[in-house]
Amino acid sequence: MKMKSTTKRFMKRLMRALFRDERDYRILIFNQLILEEIAVCILMTLFPLMGRGNPVNAVMNAVAGIFCLGVAYYAKKSGRYEICSMVIVIFIFLLMVPAIFFFGRGYYSGMPCFFVFSVVFTVLLLEGKKVALFVGVEVIVYTGCYLTAYFRPEIISHPPSEYDFFMDALIGFLVVASIVGMSVQRLLRLYHIQGVELEQARLDADAASRAKSAFLANISHEIRTPLNAILGMNTMIYRSCTTEEVKEYSRDISSSGRWLLEIISNILDLSKIEAGKFQVEERPYDLVPLLSDLIFSGQMQAGNRSLEFDYAVEESLPASLYGSARHIRQIVGNFLSNAVKYTEKGGVTLTVGRISAGDAVGGDSVMLRIAVSDTGIGILEEDKKRLFEAFERGRQPGGRYTEGSGLGLVIAKELAGQMGGRILVDSEPGKGSTFCLELPQRICEPHPIGPVSGWLKREEEGEGGSFLAPEGRVLLVDDDESNRRLECALLEPTMLQIDRAKSGPEAICMAEKKHYHVILMDYMMPGMDGLETMREMERRNLTGNTAVIALTADAVAETRERLLREGFCAYLSKPVSGSRLEAAILSCLPQELVTRTDSISPCTMDEDAVKQIRQQLLGYDIDLEKGLAFSGGDIRHLGMRAYYFRDGFDRGVRRAKELISSGNLKGLSYIAHSMKSNAQGLGAGELYHISARMEQRWEDREYIESSMALFFLEWNRAYEGTGRLLETLREMFPYQEKSEQEKLTAIQYGRRALEAVRMCSWIQAKSEIAALLETEQDEKLRKQLQVISSLVEDIEFEEAEPLLEDYLKQIHGKGA
């Protein structure tokens, strides 16, 4: 009994030693097989001692068992399981088993079963080519044992009787079958457990990935929301300020804000790359604006570090290409940023061209080559291998800190690969580096871009609006007060009538009382979000002729696709610039309400004329410089503002008097708000200030009634002053009737339709294509337009876009 208890404790300790806290399944299999080999050795030691077989076999099996136990202990301590497996195969299966074969009556015993046992365990113990090698050797050795026993029968002992042969064979079969069966069952169980754990790990990884995506989307929203206000208000400071020092501060704020935005975008891009969800959206783009942005960015970054910046652009490059301008800008922008970071003295050079005709990608394509070279510290050979690893940054002399997240080149390489291009790096420590992007691009417009001096210009945020639409009605829905103020301020130059709502239910109430041409809807609002609000508006038939634009800080690509699929006409991600906001609204407004100002040729006036107008307007409390600041510096743009301001004067005064007499101070506050925007755009400072105070204190009846006289006085002065301004402008710029060449042609309608399709603007796209159908006489082209119209009707913008491009090429070739 005591012997049994001791044996049991020994086996428990052995099991704990071999299987405790083990997670490597190859090690578990090794331990399992060793344990079973020891069990076989114990059994085959006991049988001869019980009178069955040669006692020498008992000694050899005991030695084999002790040897296996020692190997298992060594493997546990050293971790060298692969070597120990080969030692077991060589010593036990190739030496001991053949020896026991000859001492144990050869094939007149159960030893042939142990040959099978040895081969099976060898397959389970080893991996790769070692399996084939050792199994082959075993087959040769065991075959040799059989042949030797057959041709030299005198060297083996024969069983005394048929019964002894039968018992030896039966015992061998039962032992081997039991051990192999238990091994297979145990292995299947291990593989099942591993499968369950892998499935659980997959589910955990999926849950972690979803949590990560949700976190990134939320953190992106939470950072972009205040950043939207920072950059937007900074734009307003830049627009309204005339001091160069303050403008310089404003540029620095804008640069820092965009750097932060770039880091956020890089983190989002990297997460999508890791999840395998990153996609490049390609479309036609103009090369000149892209190159202008890159040159200006390089000039600004190099200037901030007192470095020289040079550029060389091949004049024969096609004007319009098909690809992803945004991602090209992102890749080359990263090159420029790195070049400036790692350059202490000297300069940075941007080179843009194409690869020679022999390497071109086709007659309708070009291999674009954009390179950024610097005279910086260069890259060590050992660092080149780590350039495209996440969170890696180059080393500066002395181990100094280098700003940045270390994600730019990782994303750049992925982007280049997805667009069919590649990134080349050439660097020499101490002399500088060159990063080059080679990218195949389809040609949309073969006309050359021409010399840089002919098209390069610095586009500052102080530009005026691209259109005026004083009769356009816009509802802005956002739960954040700073965002509402900001977006109203960004749209002030357009003279739009803008109402604001801070929640979905409030927006629905306002839309029931008043028809809006455009609704700007924040997507993520507490309570009723933007999507629910739009659905409720649709249910109440409030959006029949109204375009609803999604405005959100959630910059994830899946969100954009979902919102467009749900019925939003367009999508804008925060932080949003004034130009993007204007472009989105312009694409949705009825064209009869819009006066385009971006097509007006800038006019220059001599200093005496400017001085004369300035003096005239001062008497009407109008500051010409401030008015021009809101009109992009163009006097004729300011004149158009003046015209619209005067156009509603009589109606506005009459309405204001009706409201004050009826005691409707809330309604009067709306007039004051509208007047504040118009006055600021004209430079009428006194009218602006009195309007702003009345808007703020509209509940104070005594103050409002006392202020009305001053309000009407300044309103009248601004009316007279703008009249004087228009008279002067008519003398300087006599009115001319538009020529036929200036009227809309089919090409212009087509381009506007294409722009609307690219912006996913459903209403404008339908309108422009309908206009094309009315004028198109060619039956083949009409059928093509009808197909495009059907696709747009079904919101299949991606399929409609190439057909519309083809239509434009055809009518361009006909000289439409």
C-alpha positions in Angstrom: 0.0 0.0 0.0 2.9 2.3 0.9 4.6 1.4 -2.3 1.4 2.3 -4.3 1.1 5.7 -2.5 4.8 6.5 -3.1 4.4 5.7 -6.8 1.3 7.9 -7.0 3.0 10.9 -5.4 6.0 10.4 -7.8 3.7 10.4 -10.8 1.9 13.5 -9.6 5.2 15.4 -9.2 6.4 14.2 -12.6 3.2 15.4 -14.2 3.5 18.8 -12.5 7.1 19.1 -13.6 6.3 18.2 -17.2 3.0 20.0 -17.7 2.7 22.9 -15.2 2.1 26.4 -16.7 3.1 25.3 -20.1 1.7 27.1 -23.2 3.9 25.9 -26.0 2.1 23.1 -27.7 5.3 21.6 -29.1 6.7 21.3 -25.6 3.4 19.8 -24.4 3.6 17.1 -27.1 7.3 16.4 -26.2 6.5 15.9 -22.5 3.4 13.8 -23.4 5.5 11.5 -25.7 8.4 11.2 -23.2 5.9 10.3 -20.4 4.4 7.6 -22.6 7.8 6.3 -23.6 8.7 6.0 -19.9 5.5 4.1 -19.4 6.3 1.7 -22.2 9.8 1.1 -20.7 8.3 0.4 -17.2 5.8 -2.1 -18.7 8.5 -3.8 -20.8 10.8 -4.0 -17.8 8.1 -5.7 -15.7 7.1 -8.4 -18.2 10.6 -10.1 -18.3 10.8 -10.0 -14.5 7.4 -11.8 -14.4 8.9 -14.6 -16.4 8.0 -13.5 -19.9 11.0 -12.8 -22.1 14.8 -12.3 -21.7 16.0 -10.7 -18.5 18.5 -8.7 -20.5 15.5 -6.9 -22.1 14.3 -5.9 -18.7 17.7 -4.3 -18.0 17.7 -2.5 -21.4 14.2 -1.2 -21.0 15.0 0.0 -17.5 18.0 1.9 -18.8 15.9 3.4 -21.6 13.3 4.5 -19.1 15.9 6.2 -16.9 17.5 7.7 -19.9 14.2 9.2 -21.1 13.6 10.6 -17.6 17.0 12.3 -17.5 16.5 13.8 -21.0 13.1 15.2 -19.9 14.7 16.8 -16.9 17.5 18.3 -19.0 15.0 19.6 -21.6 12.9 21.2 -18.8 15.9 23.0 -17.3 17.7 24.0 -20.5 14.7 24.5 -22.9 16.6 22.7 -25.7 13.7 20.5 -26.6 14.6 20.0 -30.3 18.1 18.6 -29.5 16.6 16.4 -26.8 14.0 15.0 -29.2 16.8 14.0 -31.6 18.8 12.4 -28.8 15.7 10.3 -27.9 15.3 9.2 -31.5 18.9 8.3 -31.9 19.5 6.5 -28.5 16.1 4.9 -28.0 14.7 4.3 -31.5 17.8 3.7 -33.5 20.0 2.0 -30.9 18.0 0.5 -28.0 15.0 -0.8 -30.0 17.1 -2.7 -32.5 19.2 -4.2 -29.6 16.0 -5.3 -27.8 14.8 -6.7 -31.1 17.7 -9.1 -31.3 17.7 -10.0 -27.5 13.9 -10.4 -27.5 13.4 -13.2 -30.1 13.3 -10.9 -33.2 10.2 -11.0 -35.3 8.9 -14.0 -33.2 7.8 -11.5 -30.6 5.9 -8.2 -30.2 8.9 -6.1 -31.3 7.6 -5.4 -34.8 4.9 -3.4 -33.1 7.5 -1.3 -31.4 9.1 -0.5 -34.8 5.8 1.1 -35.7 5.7 2.8 -32.3 9.2 4.3 -33.0 8.3 5.6 -36.4 5.0 7.2 -35.2 6.7 8.9 -32.2 9.6 10.2 -34.4 7.0 11.9 -36.7 5.3 13.5 -33.7 8.6 14.6 -31.9 10.5 16.2 -34.8 9.7 18.9 -37.3 10.6 19.8 -40.9 13.3 18.0 -42.8 14.4 16.2 -39.7 11.3 14.0 -39.8 12.0 12.7 -43.3 15.7 12.2 -42.4 15.2 10.2 -39.2 12.2 8.3 -40.4 14.2 7.2 -43.5 17.1 6.1 -41.3 14.7 4.2 -39.0 13.1 2.4 -42.0 16.5 1.4 -43.2 17.7 0.2 -39.8 14.5 -1.7 -39.0 14.5 -3.3 -42.5 18.1 -4.3 -41.8 17.0 -5.9 -38.5 14.3 -8.0 -40.4 16.7 -9.1 -43.1 19.5 -10.0 -40.6 17.0 -12.0 -38.5 15.8 -13.8 -41.7 19.2 -14.6 -43.2 21.0 -15.2 -39.8 18.3 -17.0 -37.7 21.0 -18.4 -35.4 21.7 -15.0 -33.8 18.2 -14.7 -32.3 16.5 -16.9 -29.8 13.2 -18.6 -30.7 10.1 -18.9 -28.5 9.8 -22.2 -26.6 6.3 -22.7 -27.9 3.6 -21.3 -30.1 1.9 -20.0 -27.0 4.9 -17.9 -25.9 5.1 -16.4 -29.4 1.4 -15.6 -29.2 1.6 -14.0 -25.8 4.7 -11.8 -26.7 3.0 -10.6 -29.9 -0.3 -9.9 -28.1 1.4 -8.0 -25.3 3.4 -5.9 -27.7 0.3 -5.2 -29.8 -1.8 -4.2 -26.7 1.0 -2.0 -25.2 1.7 -0.2 -28.5 -2.0 0.2 -29.4 -2.8 1.5 -26.0 0.1 4.0 -25.9 -0.5 5.2 -29.5 -4.2 5.5 -28.9 -3.8 7.5 -25.7 -1.2 9.7 -27.5 -3.5 10.4 -30.4 -6.4 11.1 -28.0 -4.2 13.4 -25.9 -2.9 15.2 -29.0 -6.4 15.7 -30.4 -7.5 17.1 -27.1 -4.5 19.5 -27.1 -5.3 20.6 -30.6 -8.9 21.1 -29.6 -7.9 23.2 -26.6 -5.5 25.2 -28.9 -8.3 25.7 -31.4 -10.6 27.0 -28.7 -7.9 29.3 -27.4 -7.1 30.6 -30.8 -10.8 31.2 -31.5 -11.1 33.1 -28.2 -7.9 35.0 -29.0 -9.4 35.9 -32.4 -12.6 37.1 -30.8 -10.6 39.1 -28.2 -8.5 40.6 -31.0 -11.7 41.5 -32.9 -13.2 43.1 -29.8 -9.9 45.0 -29.1 -9.8 46.1 -32.8 -13.4 47.4 -32.5 -12.6 49.1 -29.2 -9.5 50.6 -30.8 -11.5 51.9 -33.8 -14.2 53.3 -31.6 -11.5 54.9 -29.4 -9.7 56.4 -32.4 -12.9 57.7 -33.8 -14.0 59.2 -30.5 -10.6 60.8 -29.7 -10.4 62.1 -33.3 -13.8 63.7 -32.8 -12.9 65.1 -29.3 -9.6 66.6 -30.6 -11.0 67.8 -34.0 -13.9 69.7 -32.4 -11.9 72.2 -30.4 -9.3 72.3 -33.2 -12.0 73.2 -35.6 -12.8 76.3 -33.4 -9.1 77.2 -33.0 -8.3 77.1 -36.7 -11.5 78.6 -37.8 -11.3 81.6 -35.4 -7.7 82.0 -36.4 -8.9 82.3 -40.0 -11.3 85.1 -38.9 -8.5 86.9 -37.1 -6.4 86.7 -40.2 -9.2 88.0 -42.4 -10.1 91.0 -40.2 -6.6 92.0 -39.1 -4.5 94.5 -40.9 -1.4 94.3 -38.7 1.4 92.2 -40.3 2.7 91.1 -36.9 -0.6 89.7 -35.9 -1.0 88.0 -39.3 2.4 86.4 -38.7 1.2 85.1 -35.3 -1.9 83.8 -37.1 0.1 81.9 -39.6 2.1 80.2 -36.8 -1.1 79.2 -35.1 -2.4 77.8 -38.4 0.8 75.9 -39.0 0.8 74.3 -35.5 -2.8 73.4 -35.7 -2.4 71.7 -39.0 0.7 69.8 -37.7 -1.5 68.5 -34.8 -4.2 67.6 -37.4 -1.6 65.7 -39.4 -0.6 63.7 -36.4 -4.2 62.7 -35.7 -4.7 61.8 -39.3 -1.5 59.7 -39.3 -2.7 57.7 -36.3 -6.0 57.0 -37.9 -4.3 56.0 -41.2 -2.0 53.6 -39.3 -4.8 52.0 -37.5 -6.6 51.4 -40.8 -3.4 50.0 -42.4 -3.0 47.6 -39.5 -6.6 46.5 -39.8 -6.3 46.1 -43.6 -9.1 48.6 -44.3 -7.0 51.4 -45.8 -8.1 52.4 -49.3 -6.9 55.1 -51.7 -9.6 57.1 -53.4 -8.4 58.2 -56.9 -10.0 60.9 -59.1 -9.0 63.5 -61.6 -7.1 66.4 -60.2 -5.3 69.5 -61.4 -1.5 69.4 -61.0 -0.9 73.1 -60.6 -2.8 73.5 -57.3 -1.0 70.4 -55.9 2.4 71.7 -56.8 1.6 75.2 -55.6 0.7 73.8 -52.2 3.9 71.7 -52.0 6.1 74.7 -53.0 4.4 77.0 -50.6 4.6 74.4 -47.8 8.3 73.9 -48.5 9.0 77.7 -48.5 7.2 78.2 -45.2 8.8 75.3 -43.4 12.3 76.1 -44.7 11.8 79.8 -43.9 10.9 79.0 -40.3 14.3 77.3 -40.0 16.2 79.9 -41.9 17.0 77.4 -44.7 17.1 78.0 -48.4 14.3 76.4 -50.5 14.6 75.7 -54.2 12.3 74.0 -56.7 12.5 72.7 -60.3 9.3 71.7 -62.1 9.2 70.2 -65.6 7.1 72.5 -67.7 5.8 69.8 -70.1 4.0 67.9 -67.3 0.2 67.4 -68.1 -2.1 69.9 -66.5 -4.6 67.3 -65.2 -4.0 63.7 -64.0 -6.0 60.9 -62.5 -4.9 59.8 -59.0 -5.1 60.8 -55.4 -3.8 64.3 -55.0 -4.5 64.2 -51.3 -2.3 61.2 -50.7 0.5 62.6 -53.0 0.4 65.8 -51.0 0.6 63.7 -47.8 3.6 61.7 -49.0 5.6 64.6 -50.4 4.6 66.8 -47.4 6.2 64.2 -45.1 9.4 64.3 -47.2 9.5 68.1 -46.9 8.9 68.0 -43.2 11.6 65.4 -42.6 14.1 67.3 -44.8 13.6 70.5 -42.8 13.8 68.6 -39.4 17.1 67.0 -40.2 18.8 70.0 -41.9 20.7 72.5 -39.8 22.2 74.5 -42.6 22.0 74.7 -46.3 18.7 74.0 -47.9 16.0 71.8 -49.3 15.1 71.2 -53.0 11.8 70.0 -54.5 12.1 68.4 -58.0 9.1 67.4 -60.0 9.3 65.7 -63.4 8.6 62.5 -65.3 10.7 59.4 -65.9 12.1 59.1 -69.5 9.8 57.8 -72.2 11.5 54.4 -72.2 10.2 53.9 -68.6 6.8 55.5 -69.1 3.8 53.4 -68.3 1.8 54.0 -71.5 0.6 56.5 -74.0 -2.2 57.8 -71.8 -0.2 57.7 -68.6 2.9 59.3 -67.1 5.4 58.1 -64.5 5.4 61.1 -62.2 8.6 61.6 -60.2 8.7 63.9 -57.2 11.9 64.2 -55.2 12.9 66.1 -52.1 16.6 66.6 -51.4 18.3 68.2 -48.4 21.8 69.0 -47.2 21.1 67.6 -43.7 22.8 65.0 -41.5 22.0 62.0 -43.8 21.0 58.5 -42.7 23.3 55.9 -41.3 23.4 52.5 -43.1 22.0 50.7 -40.1 19.2 53.2 -39.8 18.0 52.8 -43.4 16.5 49.3 -42.5 14.3 50.9 -39.8 13.1 53.9 -41.8 9.8 52.4 -42.7 9.0 51.0 -39.2 6.3 52.6 -37.0 7.4 55.1 -34.4 11.0 55.1 -35.6 12.7 58.5 -36.0 16.1 59.4 -37.3 18.9 60.1 -34.9 20.3 63.6 -34.5 23.9 64.2 -33.5 24.3 64.2 -29.7 21.1 62.3 -29.3 18.9 65.4 -29.5 15.1 65.1 -29.6 13.4 65.1 -32.9 9.8 66.1 -33.2 7.2 64.0 -34.9 5.4 60.7 -34.3 7.5 58.4 -36.5 4.5 57.3 -38.5 4.9 59.4 -41.7 7.2 57.2 -43.7 5.3 54.0 -42.7 2.1 55.5 -44.1 3.9 57.0 -47.1 5.2 53.6 -48.1 1.8 52.0 -47.8 0.2 54.8 -49.8 2.8 54.6 -52.6 2.3 50.8 -52.8 -1.5 51.0 -53.0 -1.2 53.6 -55.8 1.1 51.4 -57.7 4.2 53.4 -57.0 7.4 53.2 -54.9 9.6 55.3 -52.6 13.4 55.4 -53.2 15.9 56.6 -50.7 19.4 57.8 -51.4 21.5 59.1 -48.5 25.1 59.7 -47.4 25.8 60.5 -43.7 27.0 64.1 -43.3 26.0 65.1 -46.9 22.2 64.8 -47.0 19.4 62.7 -48.3 17.0 62.4 -51.2 13.5 60.8 -50.9 11.8 60.1 -54.2 8.2 59.2 -55.1 7.7 57.4 -58.4 4.0 57.0 -59.3 2.1 56.1 -62.4 -0.7 58.5 -63.2 -3.3 58.6 -66.0 -3.4 61.7 -68.1 -6.8 63.6 -68.1 -5.7 66.8 -69.7 -2.5 66.6 -71.9 -1.9 70.4 -72.1 1.4 71.3 -70.3 1.4 73.2 -67.1 3.9 75.7 -68.4 6.5 77.6 -66.5 6.2 77.9 -62.7 6.3 81.7 -62.8 3.1 81.7 -64.8 0.9 79.9 -62.2 2.6 79.9 -58.9 0.9 82.1 -56.3 0.6 82.0 -52.6 -3.0 81.3 -51.5 -3.6 82.9 -48.1 -6.6 82.4 -45.9 -7.5 86.0 -46.1 -9.2 85.6 -49.4 -12.8 86.7 -49.8 -15.8 84.5 -50.5 -16.1 82.6 -53.8 -19.7 83.7 -54.2 -22.5 85.9 -52.9 -26.0 84.7 -52.2 -27.9 87.1 -50.0 -31.2 85.3 -50.7 -29.8 81.9 -49.9 -31.1 80.4 -46.6 -28.9 78.1 -44.5 -29.7 76.3 -41.3 -26.7 75.4 -39.2 -27.2 72.6 -36.6 -24.5 72.0 -34.0 -24.6 71.4 -30.3 -21.3 73.3 -29.8 -21.7 77.1 -29.5 -18.2 77.9 -30.6 -18.6 75.8 -33.7 -21.9 77.6 -34.6 -20.2 81.0 -34.2 -17.2 79.9 -36.2 -19.1 78.4 -39.1 -21.3 81.5 -39.3 -18.2 83.7 -39.3 -16.6 81.7 -42.0 -19.7 82.1 -44.2 -20.1 85.9 -43.5 -18.4 86.9 -46.8 -21.1 85.0 -48.8 -24.0 87.2 -47.3 -26.0 84.0 -46.8 -29.0 84.1 -44.4 -27.9 81.8 -41.7 -30.1 80.5 -38.8 -28.6 78.4 -36.0 -30.0 75.5 -34.0 -28.3 73.7 -31.1 -30.1 70.4 -31.3 -32.0 68.1 -33.6 -35.5 68.9 -32.2 -34.9 72.6 -32.4 -33.7 72.2 -36.1 -36.9 70.3 -36.9 -39.0 73.1 -35.4 -37.2 75.7 -37.4 -37.4 73.7 -40.7 -41.2 73.4 -40.2 -41.5 77.2 -40.0 -39.1 78.2 -42.7 -37.8 76.6 -45.9 -34.0 76.3 -46.2 -31.9 75.7 -49.3 -29.1 74.0 -47.3 -28.9 72.5 -43.8 -25.5 72.0 -42.3 -26.0 69.1 -39.8 -23.5 68.0 -37.2 -23.4 64.2 -37.2 -22.5 63.5 -33.5 -24.9 65.4 -31.2 -26.2 64.4 -27.8 -29.8 63.1 -27.7 -31.0 63.1 -31.3 -27.9 62.9 -33.5 -27.6 64.3 -37.1 -28.7 61.1 -38.8 -31.8 60.7 -36.6 -32.6 64.4 -37.2 -32.4 64.1 -41.0 -34.6 60.9 -41.0 -37.2 62.7 -38.9 -37.1 65.7 -41.3 -37.6 63.3 -44.2 -40.5 61.7 -42.5 -42.1 65.1 -42.1 -41.3 66.0 -45.8 -39.1 68.9 -44.7 -36.1 68.1 -47.0 -37.8 67.8 -50.4 -35.8 70.7 -52.0 -33.3 71.0 -49.3 -29.7 69.7 -49.4 -28.5 68.3 -46.0 -24.7 68.4 -45.6 -23.1 66.3 -42.9 -20.5 68.2 -40.8 -18.6 66.1 -38.3 -15.3 65.7 -36.5 -15.4 61.9 -37.2 -12.9 61.6 -40.0 -13.1 57.8 -40.4 -13.7 56.8 -44.1 -16.5 54.4 -43.1 -18.4 57.3 -41.6 -18.3 59.2 -44.9 -19.6 56.2 -46.8 -22.3 55.6 -44.3 -23.6 59.2 -44.3 -23.7 59.4 -48.0 -25.5 56.1 -48.2 -28.0 57.3 -45.6 -29.0 60.3 -47.8 -26.7 63.2 -46.9 -25.9 65.2 -50.0 -22.3 65.9 -49.0 -19.8 65.3 -46.2 -17.3 67.7 -44.5 -14.9 66.7 -41.8 -13.7 69.1 -39.1 -11.7 71.2 -38.9 -13.3 72.7 -42.0 -11.9 75.7 -43.8 -13.9 78.5 -45.2 -13.1 77.5 -48.8 -14.3 73.9 -48.3 -17.5 75.1 -46.5 -18.3 77.6 -49.3 -17.6 75.0 -52.0 -20.0 72.5 -50.4 -22.8 75.0 -50.0 -22.2 76.5 -53.4 -22.7 73.0 -54.9 -26.1 72.7 -53.3 -27.6 76.2 -53.7 -30.0 77.0 -56.6 -27.8 78.7 -59.2 -30.3 81.6 -59.7 -29.5 82.7 -56.1 -25.7 82.7 -56.6 -23.4 85.4 -57.9 -19.9 84.0 -58.5 -17.1 86.2 -57.4 -14.1 83.9 -57.9 -14.5 84.3 -61.6 -14.1 88.1 -61.5 -10.8 89.2 -62.8 -8.9 91.1 -60.0 -8.7 94.8 -60.7 -6.1 97.2 -59.6 -6.6 100.9 -58.8 -4.0 103.6 -58.5 -3.3 105.1 -55.1 -5.0 108.4 -55.8 -8.3 106.6 -56.7 -8.1 104.5 -53.6 -7.4 107.5 -51.4 -10.4 109.4 -53.0 -12.8 106.5 -52.2 -11.4 106.1 -48.7 -12.1 109.7 -47.9 -15.6 109.6 -49.4 -16.6 106.6 -47.3 -15.2 107.9 -44.0 -18.0 110.4 -43.9 -20.4 107.5 -43.9 -18.6 105.5 -41.1 -17.2 103.0 -43.6 -13.6 101.9 -43.5 -12.5 100.9 -47.0 -9.5 98.8 -45.8 -11.7 96.6 -43.6 -14.3 96.2 -46.3 -11.6 95.1 -48.8 -10.2 92.6 -46.3 -13.5 90.8 -46.5 -13.5 91.0 -50.3 -10.1 89.5 -51.0 -8.8 93.0 -51.7 -11.0 93.4 -54.8 -12.9 96.7 -55.0 -15.5 95.2 -57.5 -16.2 92.4 -55.1 -16.9 95.0 -52.4 -19.1 96.8 -54.9 -21.2 93.6 -55.3 -21.6 93.5 -51.5 -22.7 97.1 -51.5 -25.3 96.4 -54.3 -26.9 93.5 -52.3 -26.8 95.6 -49.1 -28.8 98.4 -50.8 -31.1 96.0 -52.6 -33.0 95.0 -49.4 -32.8 98.4 -47.6 -36.4 99.6 -47.9 -37.9 96.2 -47.1 -35.5 95.7 -44.2 -36.3 99.1 -42.6 -40.0 98.6 -43.0 -39.7 95.1 -41.3 -37.6 96.5 -38.5 -40.2 99.2 -37.7 -43.0 96.7 -37.7 -41.2 94.5 -35.3 -40.3 97.3 -32.8 -43.9 98.6 -32.9 -45.3 95.1 -32.2 -42.8 94.5 -29.5 -41.3 91.5 -31.2 -37.8 91.9 -29.9 -36.7 88.4 -30.7 -37.5 88.9 -34.3 -35.6 92.2 -34.2 -32.6 90.4 -32.9 -32.5 88.3 -36.1 -32.4 91.5 -38.2 -29.6 92.8 -35.9 -27.7 89.6 -36.4 -28.0 89.8 -40.2 -27.1 93.5 -40.2 -24.0 92.8 -38.1 -22.6 90.3 -40.7 -23.4 92.6 -43.6 -21.9 95.7 -41.9 -18.7 93.9 -41.1 -18.4 92.7 -44.7 -18.7 96.3 -45.9 -16.4 97.8 -43.3 -19.2 99.8 -41.7 -17.8 99.7 -38.1 -20.4 101.8 -36.3 -23.3 99.9 -37.8 -21.6 96.6 -36.9 -21.1 97.6 -33.2 -24.6 98.9 -32.6 -26.1 95.8 -34.4 -23.9 93.5 -32.2 -25.0 95.2 -29.0 -28.7 95.0 -30.0 -28.3 91.3 -30.8 -26.7 90.6 -27.4 -29.2 92.7 -25.4 -32.4 92.0 -27.3 -34.3 91.2 -24.1 -33.7 94.7 -22.7 -36.6 96.6 -24.1 -35.5 100.0 -22.8 -32.1 99.6 -24.3 -33.5 98.4 -27.7 -36.0 101.3 -27.9 -33.3 103.8 -27.0 -30.8 102.3 -29.6 -33.2 102.2 -32.5 -32.6 105.8 -33.5 -28.8 105.3 -33.7 -29.4 101.9 -35.4 -31.5 103.6 -38.2 -29.0 106.5 -38.4 -26.0 104.2 -39.1 -28.1 102.0 -41.4 -29.0 105.0 -43.5 -25.5 106.3 -43.5 -24.2 102.9 -44.7 -27.0 102.9 -47.4 -25.9 106.4 -48.7 -22.2 105.5 -48.5 -22.6 102.3 -50.5 -24.6 104.3 -53.1 -21.7 106.7 -53.4 -19.3 103.8 -53.7 -21.4 102.2 -56.5 -21.5 105.5 -58.4 -17.8 105.8 -58.3 -17.3 102.2 -59.4 -19.7 102.7 -62.3 -17.6 105.6 -63.5 -14.4 103.6 -63.2 -15.7 100.3 -64.6 -18.5 100.9 -67.2 -21.0 98.0 -67.4 -20.5 95.7 -70.4 -23.0 93.1 -71.6 -21.7 89.6 -71.4 -20.5 88.2 -74.7 -21.6 84.8 -75.9 -18.2 83.4 -75.0 -18.9 84.2 -71.3 -22.3 82.4 -71.2 -22.5 78.8 -69.9 -21.6 76.2 -72.5 -22.2 72.5 -72.5 -18.6 72.1 -71.3 -19.2 74.4 -68.4 -22.4 72.6 -67.4 -20.5 69.3 -67.7 -17.7 70.5 -65.6 -20.1 71.7 -62.9 -21.9 68.4 -63.0 -18.6 66.6 -62.7 -17.6 68.7 -59.7 -21.0 68.0 -58.1 -20.6 64.2 -58.6 -17.1 64.3 -57.1 -18.5 66.1 -54.1 -21.4 63.6 -53.9 -23.8 66.6 -54.2 -26.9 64.8 -55.3 -29.2 67.9 -55.9 -26.7 69.9 -57.9 -25.6 66.9 -60.0 -29.2 66.2 -61.0 -29.8 69.8 -61.9 -26.6 70.2 -64.0 -27.2 66.9 -65.9 -30.9 67.9 -66.5 -29.6 71.1 -68.1 -27.2 69.1 -70.3 -30.1 66.9 -71.4 -32.2 69.9 -72.4 -29.5 71.2 -74.8 -27.8 68.0 -76.1 -28.8 67.2 -79.7 -26.6 64.2 -80.4 -28.7 61.1 -79.9 -25.7 58.9 -78.8 -24.6 61.5 -76.2 -28.2 61.9 -75.0 -28.4 58.2 -74.2 -25.1 58.4 -72.3 -26.4 61.4 -70.3 -29.6 59.4 -69.5 -27.5 56.6 -68.2 -25.5 59.1 -66.1 -28.7 60.6 -64.9 -30.0 57.2 -63.7 -26.8 56.5 -61.9 -26.9 59.9 -60.1 -30.6 59.3 -59.2 -29.5 56.0 -57.6 -26.6 57.8 -55.8 -24.0 55.7 -57.8 -21.5 58.5 -58.0 -18.4 56.3 -58.5 -20.0 54.7 -61.6 -21.3 58.0 -62.9 -18.0 59.8 -62.6 -16.0 58.0 -65.4 -19.0 58.2 -67.8 -19.3 61.9 -67.2 -15.5 62.3 -67.8 -15.9 60.4 -71.1 -18.8 62.6 -72.0 -16.7 65.7 -71.4 -13.9 64.4 -73.6 -16.3 63.7 -76.4 -17.9 67.2 -76.4 -14.5 68.8 -75.9 -13.3 67.0 -79.1 -16.4 68.3 -80.9 -15.6 71.9 -79.8 -18.8 72.3 -77.8 
